[in-house]
Amino acid sequence: MFNIMIMIETVSDRRAFESTVDKKKIHLLPSSPSYSNYIKALQYMPDCVVLEIPKKANDQFHFIQMLKQHHDAKKIPIFCFGDPLSESIKNGMLKIGAHHYLERPFNIQSIIQSVHAICQETKTGKPTPVKRYTISDDQLKQLLSPEIPANQKIDLMVKQVYNLLAFPFTILKLVSLLNSNRSSVNDLVKVIATDPTISATLLKICNSVHFAASHRRISSLKDAVVRIGFNETRRVIMGMAVMNLFDNDNSKAGFDRVKFWIHCLTSAIISQKIAKSVNDIESDEAFLAGLLHDFGIILLDEFFPTLFDTILERTIQEGIRFIDAERACMGVTHLDLTEALFEKWKIPESIQNSVINYQKIGQRSFIEKHKDKALTLCTGVSNTITKSLMFGSGCDQYIIPLDNWMLESINMPFGIKQGFREEISQELKLFQDLVNVDFEEASKSTTALSSNDIKINICLINLSKSVFIAQEAYLSLQGHPIFTPADMEEDSEKVPDLIIINTEPTSTERDIKEVLLKLSDNQESTIPTLLLISQGQHFTNLTMKSFTFSFMDTSSDLRVLDETISKILQGMVVRKRIQPAKDPSPEDKPQDDIATIQNDSILSAVLKSKELCTTKKLTYKEVGLADYLVEVAQKEISENNNLDANWMLQLADFTYQKALLKSSYKEKDSGAKKILSSLNKDQTKKHKDLLSRFND
């Protein structure tokens, strides 16, 4: 079956497409070219995108560009269609990543045939998903009904899972060994021997290239434990026992089980690593808590797939946490389900408590009084670090900021050291044979900001004195140079495209102004500045001559950070927490009847921007003004019928030329400097007149 994401504005075309496709062979994902649907594309990884190109196509071109800058999504073919266009515009679309463009008039069946041919050609079609457990329509209505009490919903879900799934005896027996000072290799071997699947996999792992030595093949479990190591064997057993509970079929759209297990295993490894320096935590318990912290999510996917799809769709469309989408949809969460099941399965209380409460680590008063404070912090901290370092993925990328008191409580007063990610990658390799995949390759995931062609110079000001800032780790991993004001004083070449200020709850506007005044002396242009703030903080009167201010909550989905920075660097000011809004239905979109020649001017200008960013390695800053001018001109021409706005396109075109020449000059093009100088002399007066008109 092929999963096709469709973005068709014309109602008649969309309805014809939906009614004509073979539902047995094609599953449709109706969408629009918004950032929330870019996230949806990353989550569902469709086999093809069908994209109508309207007369106002800035969003469509930006969507294509974002997909083509993503490590995995760039492989998705994009089929475009629309009104007749000039060859230069069609070629421009192909250059930024479109696969094919079909002009009207056409038969809708021809689009479907072409799309099917593209999918077959690229061989991206996924097999029909293995049918998992399901629930009746009546049960689904009960779970989604606000009138059904929460405890009744949990009882229904527990009954469904408990009757079909037993928690592995191997783990329960292993946990009992952890509490015994007399446990030995022989005791561990006895536990392993009770599970033939684990036994066979363990022998396979110990004879893999990762462990094999002197070409001596191991055939006994005891020798396997000795070769792998006592502690490492216990970790492998726990990982296998949990993962073997579920079918690892990865064909379901919207949820990648391989990346989910990478996330869980990484959280477990980090949790255990932290626990080794904390006296009152058993490191294997910390590993198991990290491994099981999102256990309820895999239960939803396995036993309640229709419900899970509904919640996941809401998470993506509204840009909220998965757990908040659960509460909005059914009033209970996967953690409630986990808590009830763990109690039935007799999971140790300390592990239960840490798994159920790890998302509350930001509530200091609650955590300080918590019975299993250290283990809960260990589990929550490892989850945030795992997401920040981009190991695997789940249902969202929401992070809880790690305040210094949290890290001090678990003996991490200096945060994580350099090379930490590489250490985790090495330890993760131990589990690669469990899912038969290269974890490092599967974890590669870039974003709209992180293509090889776009690097943003970021000056980070840490008012909170936090030793670990998730957003810093996330952006640094994408390759963006990050430096401090002190670095700028030592090296005059360090000029920021963006300033990010990590505030603390007590930060005032005066604090922010004082630190920025030191940077404003030598600045020739305005610098966009993003404030990471606590929920409830407001800086309504914050203005400075050389800076424009935008705000974003420190607790947020890391993917929203990409959208925020992208908008800021294109000249927009973001003064609230970014949450992708629900997309308007195609019927609500305004109709555009401006002349084709105006449309061609706009499309050409937009395409020029996207092509420069993609092929000429220009930064957002270099083409940001031109992008903004095109957007304003497009609105004036298309929505307000103001044909005099063509002067904005002229100014945008001049800005593009200058940016392109600067790029050539940077690449040491011998003639670029002379051309740029000539352009400046010839166009200075016209450019100044246009810019003055724009500022007015």
Disulfide bonds with the S-S distance in Angstrom:
none
